[in-house]
Amino acid sequence: MEKRSFKIPVWLIYSVAFAVVITATFGLLRFEGLTNIWRVDGIAQHFPILKEFYGILHGTVHQSLFSWSWNLGLGADQMTSFAYYVVGDPFAYLIALFPADKIELGYQLLTIVRLYAVGLSFLALARQLRFKRAGSLLGALIYTFNGFTFYVSFHHPFFLLAPFFFPLLCLGVDKIYQGKSFLWLTGFTALVLICNIYFSYLLGLGALVFAIARYADLKRRGELVRSFPKSLGYFAATVALALAVASVILLPTLLAMMSSSRTGSATFANGLSLYPLVYYLNLPNALFNTTGTMYYWDVIVGLGRFHLLPSCGRLGTLKTTLHLM
C-alpha cells in the first residue's frame, strides 16, 4: 500500500516565520506605543496623503480624485499628485476598510501587508522556476527581510511595491519563454506603469537582465519552448498593450512631470551628466546594506535581485544555495 506523506505548504511556513519576525520588530514598536510613521517624509507626505485618499474613497471630502485641490501646496491636480503615492498602489485602497479614527493603525498594518506580499511574490516565482522547498523558503525570507526592505518599511512604505512587482514581472517573462500566455506579463507591466513611473523603468531594466539570463539558461538546457523572434514579438506586444492600458494614468503623470519645477524650464540635475565619483565608488556597498546615504534608485534594482538573479538563471557554475538545498 502506497504511503502518502503530508507536507506543510511553503507559504504557510513562510507566514509563520514572517509573523515571528514582525512580532519581534514592528510588535516592539507597538508595545512601546510608537509607530513606523517616519518623522520626516512619513508625517509630512505619506500619512497625510493616505488620510486624504481615505476621504476620497469614502466621499467625505469636497474634491474627487480627478479634480483640482487648493490644499496641495499652492494648488495642484489631485490625480497626478496622488499618482506617485497611492493611485497605483493596490494595497493603499485597503485603507477604506478601516474606521476613520484608525487610519494611523491602517498605515502601519498596510506596511506589514506590503512586506508580507513581497515574500509571496517571490514564492510565486520560485514555484514557476521549480525551486526546491527549502530554497523557496530561504529565498523568500532573504528577499523579504533584507536591509533595504526594512529601511523603507519605516521611511517610504510604498517603495516596497518595487520588490513586490519584480518577481511577478520575472514570472511573466518566464511564462512567455515556456509558451504560455503573454497576458500575465501584460497585466503586471500595466500595473507597474500605473503604480509609479520611477519604478517602471527601474524594474524594466531589472526584468531585462532577468530575461537575458533566463533565455540563455533555457537555451543551454534545451528547454526553450518559444524561439527568440517569437518571444521578442510577444514582449513587444506586451509593452504596447501595457502602455495602452496604463495610459489613462501614465500620460497625465508624464505631462505633469514635464511641466514641474524639476524639469521643463529648469536645468535638469543642475546640469550634471554624471554623478560625482564618490557616488559610483559607494554603489557596491549600497547594494548590500543600508548604512550611510541611501541610493534608492540603484538599490531598488540591485538589492535582493543579487540573491535572485543568479539562482534563477543557474548559468554555468552560478548555482546558489537556493538550488543546492
N, C-alpha and C positions, 0 to 999 in steps of 0.2 A: 504494500500500500504506500503510495507516494505521500511523503510528508510535506506539508506546506508551512513555510516559515513566514511569520508576520514581521514586517519591517516598518518602523515608525517613519512616516514621511519626513523628508529632509526639511521641508518648510516648517514643520511643527517643531523639530529640534532647534532650528534657527530662531523660531518665535520664542522659545523658552530661553535660549541664550540671550536673545535681544532684550527680553524682559528683565533678566538679571543685570545686564549692563546698564540699562536705562534706570533701573531702581537705584543702582549704585552711583549714578551721575545726576540725572535730572531729579531723581527722587530725593537726593540730599538737598537740592535747592528748595524743593517744595517743603521739606521738613524744616528748613531754616526760615521759611517764609519769604523766599526770594523767587524771582522769575528769571527766565532766559531772555528777557527783553533787554537788549543792549542799551546802555545809557546814552549812546551817541546816535547812530542811524536807526537803531531799533525803536527808540522812543520818539525820534524826530521824523522818521519816514514810515517804517514798516507797520508799526502798530496803528498810527493814525490812518494810514491808507486802508488797512484791514477793517478798521472801525467804520470808516466812511463807506467802504464796499459793503459792509453788513447792512448799513442803512439803505443802500441802493437795492440790495437783494430783497429787503423787506418792504421797500417802498415808503420808508419813513423820512426820507429827505426830499427836498424840493426838486433836485435835478435827477435826470436819468443818466445812465452811463454814456449815452450819446448826446450830451448837451454841454454847454459852457458853464463853468463854475468860477465865481469870483472868490471862492475860498481857497483856491490853489494859487499861491503866490500872488501876483498882481492880476490873476485871471488866466485860465487855461482850459483847453478842451479836455474833458474828463477821460474820454476813452483812450486817447493817446498817452495821457499822463498815467492812467491806471494800467495800460498795456504792459509796461515794464515790470510791474509788480504782481498783479493779481488776475488780469483778464485771461491770460493763457495758462494760469496755474489751476489744474483740475482740483487740487486739494483746497484751494482758497474758498471754493464755493461751499465747502462743508461747514464754514463758519456760520452759515444761515441756520444750522441745526441747533445752535447754542442760544440760550436766553440772552437778552440784551445786557444783563449785568454779569455775564460770564464770558465776555469777549476776550478778556485777558487770559482766562483759562483755556479758551479755544485756541488762542495764539500759540500757547505752549503745547497743547495736545496735537495741533496740526503740524508743528515742527517734528514731534516724535513720529507722527504718522508718515511724514515725508521720509524721515530717516529709515523707518521700517520698510517702506516701499522701495528704497534703494537696494536693500538686500534681496527683496522679492524679484526685482527686475534682473538682478544678477543670476538668481536661481533659474529664472525662465530661460536665460541664455545658456546657462550651464546644462540644462536639460536638452536644449536644442543641439548643443555640441557634444552631448553624451558624456559629460564628466562623470566620474565615479562619485558615489555618495559622500565620502569623506572629503574629496576635493571640492565638491559643490558647497558643502557646509563651511569648510575652511575659507574658501574663496569669498563666500557671501559675507562672512564675519569680517574678513580683512577689508573687503571693499566697502562695507558699511561703516566700520569703526576705524577709519584711518584719521590721521591728524586733520586733514582738510575738512572732512565732513563734520567732525566735532567742532572745528573752529567756526564754520559758517552756521552751524546749528545755533550758536549763541550770538552771532553777529548778523548774518544775512540768510535767514532760513530758506528763502526761495532759491538760493544758489544750489540747494540740494536737488533741484529739478534737473540740473545738468548730469550728475551721476545717476539719476533715476532713468533718464531717457537714453543715455548712451548704450547700455546693454540691449535695450529694445531696438535701437537702430541697427546694432550689430546682428540681432536676431533676424530682423527684416532682410538684411543683406544676405545672410546665410540661407534664408528661405528661397531667395532668388537663385542662388547657386544650386540649391537642391531641387530646382524645377517646380517650386511651389508658387503660390500667388504672390504677385508684387504689391498687392493692396495692403499687406501688412506694413511694408516699408513706407508706402504712400501715406498711410494713416499716421504712423509715428513721425514722419518727416513734417507733415502738415501741423501736427500738434506742437512740434518743436518750433516751427516758424511762428506759430501763433503765440507760443509761450514767451519767448524772449529772443529778440533779434540778435543780441550778442551771443547767446548760447548757440544760435543756429549755425553760424559759420564756424565756431569753435568745435562743436560736435560734428559738423560736417567734415572738418579736417580729420578728426579722430576716426570717424566712420570710414573715411577714405583709406586711412592707414590699415584699418582692420580689413577692408575689402581687398586690398592688395595682398596682405599677408594670408588671408583666408583662401583667396583664389590660388595663390602659389602652393599652399598646403594641399588643397583638394586636387589640384592638377598633379602634384607629385605623387599622391596616393591613388590616383586614378578614380576618384570619387566625384568628379565634377559632372553634374548632370547637364547643365546648360553650357554651351560654348561661350567664349569671351564676347564675340559680336552680339549674340542674343542677350547675354547678361547686360552688356553695355546699353542695348536698346531698352531693356526693362528699367535700368537705372535712369535713363533719360526720360522715359515716360513717368517714372516715379517723381522726379524733380518737377516736371511740368504740371502734373496733376496736383502735387502738394502745394506748389506756388499758386495755382488757381484756387484751391480750397482755402488757403490761408490769406489770400489777397485782401479780403474784406477787412482784416485786421492789420495785415502787413503793410499795405500801401499807405494808409493814413499814418502809421507809425513812422515809416520811412520819410514821408513828406514832413512830418513834424521834426524828425531828426535833422533833415537837411536845412530847415529854417531855424534851428535852435542856435543859441549864442555860442555853442561849442563848435559849430560847423558854419556853413553858409558864408557870411562875410568875414567871420573871424578866421584868424590864422590857425589852421589845424595843427594841434600838438605843438603850438608855439614854434612852428617851422621846423621841427625835428623830423628827420627822415629815419634815424636810428636812435635807439635808446643809448644812454651812456654805457661805457664799457662795464661798469660795476653791475649793471642790470644783467648782462649776459653771464658774467662770472658767478653770479648768485643763483642762476637758474637751476643747476644740478641740485643744489641744496634745497631749493624751494619745492622741488618735485617730491622730496621725501619727508619733509617736516614742515611745520607751520611756525617756526620761530622767526623772529625778526619781521621784516617787511613782507607783506603778502602780495604776490603777483597773481591775482585771481585768474586772469585770462589765460595764463600759462599753466597754472596748477590744475584748473578745471580739465584741460586736455591731458595733462600728464599724470597727475596723482591718481592712483587706483588703476588707471589703464596700464601702468607699469606692471601691476600684478596680473592684469587680464590678457593683454595682447599676446605675449609670448606663449602663454598656455593655450590660447585659442588657436594660434597659428601652428604650434608644435613644429616649427621649422627646424629641420636638422636635429641638432642636439639640444635645442631650446625646449626641453621637456621639464616643466616646472613641477613643483610639489603637487599641484592640483591633479596631475595625471599620473604621478608616481605612486599616489596613495591608493 
